Amino acid sequence: MATDVLQPGEAVDMTIDNVAFGGAGVGRARGMVVFVPFTMMGEEVEVEIRSVRKNFALGQLRRLLKPVAGRSEPVCRYYGFCGGCQLQHMAYEQQLALKENQVGEIFSRLGKCEAPPVRRIIPSPSQLHYRGKADYHIKTTSAGRFVALGFRSREENNILDITRCEIVAESINNSCQALREDLQSGARYGVRERQSIWASLEEGRIIPVPDASGAPPILTRMVKDLQLAVAYDGFFQVNTSLVDGLVDQVLLLADMKGGERVLDGYCGAGLFSLFLAAAAGSVLGIDVNGGAVQAARNNLREAGFNNALFLPGDVGRVMKQQLARGSAQADIIILDPPRPGCDRQVLEAVKGMAPTRVIYISCNPTTQARDIRYLVDVGFSLSCLQPIDMFPQTGHIEVIALLQRL
């Protein structure tokens, strides 16, 4: 006999009212919010309750009672088991509309922005095989025997053995297969538990996965007909079909007139610095990864620019040091932090430098909204939120924000 309280294991019918950031559908059963992955807004579904928390429950789709238009057949054999993709059950147009709406909701709710200035989302030219880099997990026994090579499973703390991924470049799939064969034969041992694999720029070739020992090799990436050197263990934008578009949007929002002082926080290998330097009076780049800083120096020197300085270290600490010395003047600040966002020291330094423009790029709009709320409160105006779909088939959202000093 059913009670008023949801119980794990029981089945309930519900309507999906919304889709949360991350991709799970949201419905209600007996007054409690239930998150149901792989569902779409407006669908009527039968759900098995998997767990019940204090304020919400987690459910698993058992049966579609009434699907909606736009539901798509996933192309990946591992979809639903692998934790990498969350939206393959949606047609691409629905994915774009969902992400665009979620940006507005996040900045309204978390950023406390009235009428967030969200622009139309920029789609990815490639919705499959767009990733130029992927991080694989390697599972072995205590004796070193190969068990699995793949990604984390969706529901368990386990590594799902994957022979093919539909969102990575084909050369990554080929490299992964070569690595698998080495691991199975015992030709490769002493590997890391987590291993990056990069796409090759040349069709039909692969980039060999380096051994765990020794310095990581340097790779070449092409962006807008310019060549960049990137450390194998460094960061680079993963969507090879849209990185040019990302750079174009940053240049558009920077709106440089010539001679501006640019500070590129979290500069990596100098992707944005390289394209801003042509119009800038000076560029100061900062990154905690020393290898990335060296790559940035080399990239701008090879491109013929001598107006850039790159410093290694914690971004906030270096910004504070430069500010205290009076040597960190900036008209334009670029921020492209990792998912946790900027720490308070970075934001305080931005406030102290009082730039005319701040361009904040993020793959996590929740922490981005938090940080932008701080900047708005200290005297900046949020002028633009430009979503750009760097991660098709997944719940991740990239947003380029423009703030201007009041």
C-alpha positions as CSV (number, residue, x, y, z in Angstrom):
1,M,0.0,0.0,0.0
2,A,1.4,3.3,-1.1
3,T,2.1,6.0,1.6
4,D,2.4,9.8,1.2
5,V,6.2,9.5,1.2
6,L,8.0,8.3,-1.8
7,Q,9.8,5.0,-1.3
8,P,12.9,3.7,-3.2
9,G,11.9,1.0,-5.6
10,E,8.3,2.1,-6.2
11,A,7.0,3.3,-9.6
12,V,5.2,6.5,-10.1
13,D,3.7,8.4,-13.1
14,M,4.5,12.1,-13.6
15,T,4.9,14.9,-16.1
16,I,8.3,16.4,-16.7
17,D,7.9,20.1,-16.1
18,N,11.5,21.3,-16.8
19,V,15.0,20.1,-17.5
20,A,17.7,21.1,-15.0
21,F,21.2,22.3,-15.7
22,G,23.1,19.1,-16.3
23,G,20.4,17.5,-18.3
24,A,18.0,15.7,-15.9
25,G,14.3,16.2,-16.3
26,V,12.4,17.6,-13.3
27,G,8.9,16.5,-12.3
28,R,6.9,16.1,-9.1
29,A,5.4,13.2,-7.3
30,R,3.3,13.6,-4.1
31,G,4.6,17.1,-3.8
32,M,8.3,16.1,-4.0
33,V,10.7,17.2,-6.8
34,V,12.0,14.2,-8.7
35,F,15.0,14.4,-11.1
36,V,14.8,11.9,-14.0
37,P,17.7,11.7,-16.5
38,F,17.0,11.2,-20.2
39,T,13.6,12.9,-20.2
40,M,12.3,16.0,-21.9
41,M,10.0,18.8,-20.8
42,G,6.3,18.0,-21.4
43,E,6.8,14.2,-21.4
44,E,4.6,11.9,-19.4
45,V,6.7,9.2,-17.9
46,E,6.7,6.2,-15.6
47,V,9.6,6.5,-13.2
48,E,11.2,4.2,-10.7
49,I,12.3,6.0,-7.5
50,R,15.9,5.2,-6.9
51,S,16.7,7.2,-3.8
52,V,14.9,9.8,-1.6
53,R,16.7,12.7,-0.1
54,K,15.4,15.4,2.3
55,N,14.1,17.8,-0.4
56,F,14.1,15.8,-3.6
57,A,14.2,12.3,-5.1
58,L,16.2,10.7,-7.9
59,G,14.3,8.6,-10.4
60,Q,15.0,6.3,-13.4
61,L,13.0,6.3,-16.5
62,R,11.1,3.1,-16.9
63,R,8.6,3.9,-19.7
64,L,7.7,6.8,-21.9
65,L,3.9,7.2,-21.5
66,K,3.7,10.2,-23.8
67,P,6.9,11.4,-25.6
68,V,7.2,14.9,-27.1
69,A,8.4,16.1,-30.5
70,G,12.2,16.3,-30.7
71,R,13.1,13.1,-29.0
72,S,16.0,11.5,-30.8
73,E,17.6,8.1,-31.0
74,P,21.0,8.2,-29.3
75,V,23.9,7.3,-31.6
76,C,26.2,5.9,-28.9
77,R,25.9,2.3,-27.7
78,Y,27.0,3.4,-24.2
79,Y,24.5,6.2,-23.8
80,G,22.7,5.9,-20.5
81,F,25.6,4.0,-18.9
82,C,28.5,6.3,-19.6
83,G,28.6,9.6,-17.7
84,G,30.0,11.6,-20.6
85,C,26.8,12.6,-22.4
86,Q,23.4,13.6,-21.1
87,L,21.4,15.0,-24.1
88,Q,21.8,12.5,-27.0
89,H,18.0,11.7,-26.6
90,M,17.2,15.3,-27.8
91,A,17.4,16.6,-31.3
92,Y,20.1,19.2,-31.6
93,E,17.6,22.1,-32.0
94,Q,16.1,21.1,-28.6
95,Q,19.5,21.0,-27.0
96,L,20.3,24.5,-28.2
97,A,17.0,25.9,-27.0
98,L,17.4,24.2,-23.6
99,K,20.9,25.6,-23.0
100,E,19.9,29.1,-24.1
101,N,17.0,29.1,-21.6
102,Q,19.1,27.6,-18.9
103,V,21.6,30.4,-19.1
104,G,18.8,32.9,-18.5
105,E,17.4,30.9,-15.6
106,I,20.8,30.5,-14.0
107,F,21.6,34.3,-14.2
108,S,18.2,35.2,-12.9
109,R,18.2,32.7,-10.0
110,L,21.9,32.6,-8.9
111,G,23.2,35.8,-10.4
112,K,20.1,37.8,-9.3
113,C,20.0,39.6,-12.7
114,E,16.8,41.1,-13.9
115,A,16.2,40.3,-17.6
116,P,19.7,38.7,-18.2
117,P,21.0,39.9,-21.6
118,V,21.2,36.4,-23.2
119,R,21.9,36.3,-26.9
120,R,21.0,33.5,-29.3
121,I,23.2,30.5,-28.7
122,I,25.9,29.9,-31.3
123,P,25.6,26.2,-32.5
124,S,28.5,23.9,-33.1
125,P,29.3,23.2,-36.7
126,S,29.9,19.5,-35.7
127,Q,27.6,17.8,-33.2
128,L,29.6,14.6,-33.2
129,H,33.3,13.8,-33.3
130,Y,34.1,17.4,-32.3
131,R,36.4,16.8,-29.3
132,G,40.1,17.3,-30.0
133,K,41.1,15.9,-26.6
134,A,39.6,13.4,-24.1
135,D,40.7,12.2,-20.7
136,Y,40.4,8.4,-20.3
137,H,40.5,6.4,-17.1
138,I,42.6,3.3,-17.0
139,K,41.7,0.5,-14.5
140,T,44.1,-2.3,-13.6
141,T,44.3,-4.9,-10.9
142,S,46.7,-4.6,-8.0
143,A,49.0,-6.9,-10.0
144,G,48.9,-4.5,-12.9
145,R,46.7,-6.5,-15.2
146,F,44.6,-4.4,-17.6
147,V,40.8,-4.3,-16.7
148,A,39.2,-1.3,-18.5
149,L,40.0,1.8,-20.6
150,G,37.2,4.3,-20.8
151,F,35.1,6.8,-18.8
152,R,33.3,6.9,-15.5
153,S,29.9,5.2,-15.5
154,R,26.9,7.3,-14.8
155,E,25.6,5.8,-11.6
156,E,28.5,3.8,-10.1
157,N,32.0,4.7,-9.0
158,N,33.3,2.5,-11.7
159,I,35.2,2.7,-15.0
160,L,33.1,1.8,-18.1
161,D,35.2,0.0,-20.7
162,I,34.6,1.9,-23.9
163,T,35.9,0.9,-27.4
164,R,34.4,3.9,-29.2
165,C,33.2,7.4,-28.3
166,E,30.9,9.3,-30.7
167,I,31.9,12.8,-29.6
168,V,35.7,12.5,-29.9
169,A,37.6,12.8,-33.1
170,E,38.2,9.5,-35.0
171,S,41.9,9.8,-34.5
172,I,41.3,9.7,-30.7
173,N,39.2,6.5,-31.1
174,N,42.1,5.1,-33.1
175,S,44.7,6.1,-30.5
176,C,42.5,4.7,-27.7
177,Q,42.4,1.4,-29.6
178,A,46.2,1.3,-30.0
179,L,46.6,2.0,-26.3
180,R,44.1,-0.7,-25.4
181,E,46.1,-3.2,-27.4
182,D,49.3,-2.3,-25.7
183,L,47.7,-2.6,-22.3
184,Q,46.2,-5.9,-23.1
185,S,49.4,-7.4,-24.5
186,G,51.5,-6.0,-21.6
187,A,53.6,-3.8,-24.0
188,R,52.5,-0.8,-22.0
189,Y,52.8,-0.7,-18.2
190,G,53.2,1.8,-15.4
191,V,50.5,4.0,-16.9
192,R,48.7,6.8,-15.2
193,E,45.2,6.1,-13.9
194,R,44.0,9.0,-16.0
195,Q,45.4,9.6,-19.5
196,S,44.8,12.4,-22.0
197,I,44.5,11.5,-25.6
198,W,44.7,14.2,-28.3
199,A,43.4,14.3,-31.9
200,S,45.8,14.4,-34.8
201,L,45.6,17.2,-37.2
202,E,46.4,14.9,-40.1
203,E,43.7,12.5,-41.3
204,G,44.7,8.9,-40.9
205,R,47.4,9.5,-38.3
206,I,47.3,9.3,-34.5
207,I,49.3,11.0,-31.8
208,P,51.0,8.3,-29.7
209,V,50.1,8.4,-26.0
210,P,53.3,9.2,-24.1
211,D,54.7,7.1,-21.3
212,A,54.1,8.2,-17.8
213,S,57.8,8.9,-17.3
214,G,59.5,11.8,-19.0
215,A,58.5,15.3,-20.0
216,P,55.2,15.6,-21.8
217,P,55.6,16.3,-25.5
218,I,54.5,19.6,-27.2
219,L,51.6,19.5,-29.7
220,T,50.6,21.8,-32.5
221,R,47.0,23.1,-32.8
222,M,45.7,25.3,-35.6
223,V,43.3,28.3,-34.9
224,K,42.3,30.7,-37.6
225,D,45.3,29.7,-39.8
226,L,47.7,30.4,-36.9
227,Q,49.8,27.7,-35.3
228,L,49.9,27.2,-31.5
229,A,52.1,25.0,-29.4
230,V,50.4,23.3,-26.5
231,A,51.8,21.0,-23.9
232,Y,50.4,17.5,-24.0
233,D,49.3,17.9,-20.3
234,G,48.0,21.4,-20.8
235,F,44.6,22.9,-21.4
236,F,43.1,23.7,-24.8
237,Q,39.5,24.3,-26.0
238,V,38.1,20.9,-26.9
239,N,35.7,21.7,-29.7
240,T,37.9,21.8,-32.8
241,S,35.0,22.9,-35.0
242,L,34.1,25.9,-32.8
243,V,37.4,27.2,-31.4
244,D,37.6,29.7,-34.2
245,G,34.1,30.9,-33.4
246,L,35.0,31.3,-29.8
247,V,38.0,33.5,-30.6
248,D,35.8,35.6,-33.0
249,Q,33.3,36.3,-30.3
250,V,36.0,37.3,-27.8
251,L,37.5,39.7,-30.4
252,L,34.1,41.1,-31.2
253,L,33.3,41.8,-27.5
254,A,36.8,43.2,-26.9
255,D,36.0,45.9,-29.5
256,M,39.6,47.1,-29.5
257,K,40.4,50.4,-31.0
258,G,44.2,50.1,-30.7
259,G,46.7,50.4,-28.0
260,E,44.7,48.9,-25.1
261,R,46.4,47.2,-22.2
262,V,45.1,43.7,-22.0
263,L,45.3,41.3,-19.0
264,D,44.7,37.6,-19.9
265,G,43.9,35.7,-16.7
266,Y,44.2,31.9,-17.0
267,C,45.9,32.5,-20.3
268,G,46.9,28.8,-21.0
269,A,48.9,28.6,-24.1
270,G,48.0,32.1,-25.1
271,L,45.0,31.4,-27.3
272,F,43.2,34.8,-26.7
273,S,46.5,36.7,-26.2
274,L,47.7,35.7,-29.6
275,F,44.7,37.2,-31.4
276,L,44.4,40.3,-29.1
277,A,48.1,41.2,-29.3
278,A,47.9,42.6,-32.9
279,A,45.7,45.6,-31.7
280,A,46.9,45.8,-28.1
281,G,49.5,48.1,-26.7
282,S,50.5,45.4,-24.2
283,V,49.4,42.0,-23.1
284,L,50.0,40.5,-19.6
285,G,49.1,36.8,-19.4
286,I,49.0,34.7,-16.2
287,D,48.6,31.0,-15.6
288,V,49.4,28.6,-12.8
289,N,50.7,26.0,-15.3
290,G,54.4,26.8,-16.0
291,G,54.4,24.7,-19.1
292,A,51.4,26.7,-20.5
293,V,53.1,30.0,-19.7
294,Q,56.2,28.9,-21.6
295,A,54.0,27.8,-24.6
296,A,52.3,31.2,-24.6
297,R,55.7,33.0,-24.6
298,N,56.8,30.8,-27.6
299,N,53.5,31.2,-29.4
300,L,53.5,35.0,-29.4
301,R,57.2,35.2,-30.1
302,E,56.8,32.9,-33.1
303,A,53.9,35.0,-34.3
304,G,56.2,38.1,-34.2
305,F,54.7,39.9,-31.2
306,N,57.0,41.5,-28.6
307,N,54.4,43.3,-26.6
308,A,53.4,40.4,-24.4
309,L,54.6,39.3,-20.9
310,F,53.6,36.0,-19.4
311,L,53.9,35.2,-15.7
312,P,53.5,31.8,-14.0
313,G,51.7,31.5,-10.7
314,D,48.3,31.6,-9.0
315,V,46.3,34.1,-11.0
316,G,44.8,36.0,-8.1
317,R,48.1,36.3,-6.2
318,V,50.0,37.5,-9.3
319,M,47.3,40.0,-10.1
320,K,47.5,41.3,-6.5
321,Q,51.3,41.6,-6.6
322,Q,51.2,43.4,-9.9
323,L,48.5,45.7,-8.7
324,A,50.4,46.5,-5.5
325,R,53.5,47.4,-7.6
326,G,51.4,49.7,-9.8
327,S,52.4,47.7,-12.9
328,A,49.1,45.9,-13.6
329,Q,47.1,48.6,-15.5
330,A,44.5,47.0,-17.7
331,D,41.8,48.4,-20.1
332,I,40.5,44.9,-20.9
333,I,40.6,41.8,-18.7
334,I,40.0,38.3,-20.1
335,L,39.0,35.7,-17.5
336,D,38.7,32.0,-18.6
337,P,38.9,30.1,-15.3
338,P,38.3,26.4,-14.6
339,R,34.9,25.1,-13.6
340,P,35.1,26.3,-9.9
341,G,35.3,29.9,-11.2
342,C,37.5,32.8,-9.9
343,D,38.5,33.0,-6.3
344,R,37.8,36.2,-4.4
345,Q,41.4,37.5,-4.8
346,V,41.0,37.5,-8.6
347,L,37.7,39.4,-8.4
348,E,39.1,41.9,-5.9
349,A,42.1,42.5,-8.2
350,V,39.7,43.1,-11.2
351,K,37.9,45.7,-9.1
352,G,41.2,47.4,-8.2
353,M,42.3,47.5,-11.8
354,A,39.1,49.1,-12.9
355,P,39.2,48.0,-16.5
356,T,36.8,49.4,-19.1
357,R,35.8,45.9,-20.2
358,V,35.9,42.4,-18.6
359,I,35.3,39.4,-20.8
360,Y,34.5,36.3,-18.7
361,I,34.4,32.9,-20.5
362,S,33.2,29.9,-18.6
363,C,32.0,26.3,-19.1
364,N,30.1,26.5,-15.7
365,P,27.5,29.3,-15.7
366,T,26.6,28.7,-12.1
367,T,30.0,29.8,-10.8
368,Q,30.2,32.4,-13.5
369,A,26.9,33.9,-12.4
370,R,28.2,34.0,-8.8
371,D,31.3,35.8,-9.8
372,I,29.5,38.2,-12.1
373,R,27.1,39.1,-9.3
374,Y,30.2,40.3,-7.3
375,L,31.5,42.3,-10.2
376,V,28.1,44.0,-10.8
377,D,27.9,44.9,-7.1
378,V,31.3,46.6,-7.3
379,G,30.6,48.8,-10.3
380,F,30.4,46.8,-13.5
381,S,27.4,46.4,-15.8
382,L,26.5,43.1,-17.4
383,S,26.1,43.9,-21.1
384,C,26.0,40.6,-22.8
385,L,25.7,36.8,-22.2
386,Q,26.7,34.9,-25.3
387,P,26.1,31.1,-25.1
388,I,28.2,29.1,-27.4
389,D,27.7,25.3,-27.7
390,M,31.2,24.0,-27.2
391,F,29.8,20.7,-25.8
392,P,27.0,19.2,-28.0
393,Q,25.3,16.1,-26.6
394,T,26.2,17.0,-23.0
395,G,24.7,19.2,-20.4
396,H,27.7,21.5,-20.3
397,I,27.3,25.1,-21.4
398,E,29.9,27.6,-22.5
399,V,29.1,31.3,-22.0
400,I,31.0,34.4,-22.9
401,A,30.0,37.4,-20.7
402,L,30.8,41.0,-21.3
403,L,30.9,43.4,-18.4
404,Q,31.6,47.2,-18.7
405,R,32.6,49.7,-16.1
406,L,29.8,52.0,-15.1
